[in-house]
Amino acid sequence: MIESVTGAATIACGLNLTQEYLATIGILKHKQERLAEKLQEMTEKQQKIEAKLVGTMISTKDIESVQKKIGYEFKCKTWLIEALTHKSAIDQGLQMKI
């Protein structure tokens, strides 16, 4: 329910109002500036992870092949790799072979 209201508020009124709404109902605990800092931290972390992937067994060609098969292109390729290789997928026998 909260997700749908949040999505509707964001579409209709923009991110600032949505953040105010989430703060009012006690879900959003950080100000917009802190969220921007966290996003920057996550982006930097993501870039480091992607840099580590260079030279691994998973090639760009493999990633492109999977994206083509599922019909979706990830902006952040690391998320795709994490989804395919995550421990939870392996534990349940869902790991995909690239």
CORHU-V728775 format. One record per residue. N is the residue number from 1. RES is the residue in one small letter. PSI is psi in degrees with one decimal (NA if undefined). BURIAL is b if it has 9 or more other ideal C-beta (glycine too) atoms within 8 Angstrom, else e. D_CENTER is the distance of its C-alpha to the mean C-alpha in Angstrom with 2 decimals. Layout:
n:N res:RES psi:PSI burial:BURIAL d_center:D_CENTER
n:N res:RES psi:PSI burial:BURIAL d_center:D_CENTER
//
This chain:
n:1 res:m psi:-47.3 burial:e d_center:21.02
n:2 res:i psi:-37.4 burial:e d_center:19.28
n:3 res:e psi:-42.8 burial:e d_center:16.17
n:4 res:s psi:-40.2 burial:e d_center:18.63
n:5 res:v psi:-42.3 burial:b d_center:20.61
n:6 res:t psi:-45.5 burial:b d_center:17.73
n:7 res:g psi:-44.3 burial:e d_center:16.61
n:8 res:a psi:-41.8 burial:e d_center:20.29
n:9 res:a psi:-39.8 burial:b d_center:20.96
n:10 res:t psi:-45.3 burial:b d_center:18.24
n:11 res:i psi:-45.2 burial:e d_center:19.57
n:12 res:a psi:-37.5 burial:e d_center:23.15
n:13 res:c psi:-9.1 burial:e d_center:23.34
n:14 res:g psi:167.9 burial:e d_center:20.42
n:15 res:l psi:-37.6 burial:e d_center:17.90
n:16 res:n psi:-45.5 burial:e d_center:20.76
n:17 res:l psi:-39.5 burial:b d_center:22.52
n:18 res:t psi:-42.8 burial:b d_center:19.48
n:19 res:q psi:-40.3 burial:b d_center:19.02
n:20 res:e psi:-43.4 burial:e d_center:22.77
n:21 res:y psi:-48.6 burial:b d_center:22.68
n:22 res:l psi:-34.8 burial:b d_center:20.06
n:23 res:a psi:-40.3 burial:b d_center:22.14
n:24 res:t psi:-39.8 burial:e d_center:25.27
n:25 res:i psi:5.7 burial:e d_center:24.27
n:26 res:g psi:13.3 burial:e d_center:23.14
n:27 res:i psi:-41.9 burial:e d_center:19.41
n:28 res:l psi:116.9 burial:e d_center:18.38
n:29 res:k psi:-6.3 burial:e d_center:20.12
n:30 res:h psi:148.9 burial:e d_center:19.26
n:31 res:k psi:163.8 burial:e d_center:20.55
n:32 res:q psi:-38.0 burial:e d_center:18.70
n:33 res:e psi:-40.8 burial:e d_center:19.78
n:34 res:r psi:-37.8 burial:e d_center:18.24
n:35 res:l psi:-39.4 burial:b d_center:14.86
n:36 res:a psi:-40.3 burial:e d_center:15.23
n:37 res:e psi:-45.0 burial:e d_center:16.24
n:38 res:k psi:-41.0 burial:b d_center:13.31
n:39 res:l psi:-42.0 burial:e d_center:10.94
n:40 res:q psi:-42.8 burial:e d_center:13.38
n:41 res:e psi:-44.2 burial:e d_center:13.44
n:42 res:m psi:-38.9 burial:e d_center:9.76
n:43 res:t psi:-44.0 burial:e d_center:10.26
n:44 res:e psi:-41.7 burial:e d_center:13.45
n:45 res:k psi:-42.9 burial:e d_center:12.26
n:46 res:q psi:-41.8 burial:b d_center:9.84
n:47 res:q psi:-38.3 burial:e d_center:12.97
n:48 res:k psi:-41.6 burial:e d_center:15.14
n:49 res:i psi:-44.5 burial:b d_center:13.36
n:50 res:e psi:-37.4 burial:b d_center:13.55
n:51 res:a psi:-36.6 burial:e d_center:17.13
n:52 res:k psi:-27.7 burial:e d_center:17.97
n:53 res:l psi:-22.1 burial:b d_center:17.02
n:54 res:v psi:126.8 burial:e d_center:19.72
n:55 res:g psi:1.0 burial:e d_center:22.75
n:56 res:t psi:-178.2 burial:e d_center:21.23
n:57 res:m psi:-17.4 burial:e d_center:22.31
n:58 res:i psi:117.3 burial:e d_center:19.36
n:59 res:s psi:166.0 burial:e d_center:20.38
n:60 res:t psi:-36.3 burial:e d_center:18.96
n:61 res:k psi:-41.4 burial:e d_center:21.33
n:62 res:d psi:-44.6 burial:b d_center:19.88
n:63 res:i psi:-44.8 burial:b d_center:16.32
n:64 res:e psi:-37.5 burial:e d_center:17.97
n:65 res:s psi:-44.3 burial:b d_center:20.05
n:66 res:v psi:-45.4 burial:b d_center:17.34
n:67 res:q psi:-39.7 burial:b d_center:15.56
n:68 res:k psi:-40.8 burial:e d_center:19.07
n:69 res:k psi:-39.0 burial:e d_center:19.85
n:70 res:i psi:-8.3 burial:e d_center:17.01
n:71 res:g psi:31.4 burial:e d_center:17.42
n:72 res:y psi:135.8 burial:e d_center:13.92
n:73 res:e psi:121.7 burial:e d_center:12.83
n:74 res:f psi:132.9 burial:e d_center:9.37
n:75 res:k psi:-37.5 burial:e d_center:9.16
n:76 res:c psi:99.5 burial:e d_center:7.42
n:77 res:k psi:-27.7 burial:b d_center:9.84
n:78 res:t psi:-34.3 burial:b d_center:9.04
n:79 res:w psi:-39.1 burial:e d_center:6.27
n:80 res:l psi:-46.0 burial:b d_center:9.30
n:81 res:i psi:-42.7 burial:b d_center:11.66
n:82 res:e psi:-40.8 burial:e d_center:10.26
n:83 res:a psi:-38.2 burial:e d_center:10.38
n:84 res:l psi:-22.9 burial:b d_center:13.83
n:85 res:t psi:4.3 burial:e d_center:15.16
n:86 res:h psi:145.0 burial:e d_center:13.95
n:87 res:k psi:-37.8 burial:e d_center:17.11
n:88 res:s psi:-36.1 burial:e d_center:16.73
n:89 res:a psi:-38.8 burial:b d_center:16.85
n:90 res:i psi:-44.0 burial:b d_center:19.77
n:91 res:d psi:-33.0 burial:e d_center:21.56
n:92 res:q psi:7.9 burial:e d_center:21.66
n:93 res:g psi:24.6 burial:e d_center:22.70
n:94 res:l psi:-0.5 burial:e d_center:19.75
n:95 res:q psi:131.5 burial:e d_center:18.82
n:96 res:m psi:144.4 burial:e d_center:19.05
n:97 res:k psi:126.9 burial:e d_center:21.40
n:98 res:i psi:NA burial:e d_center:20.42
//
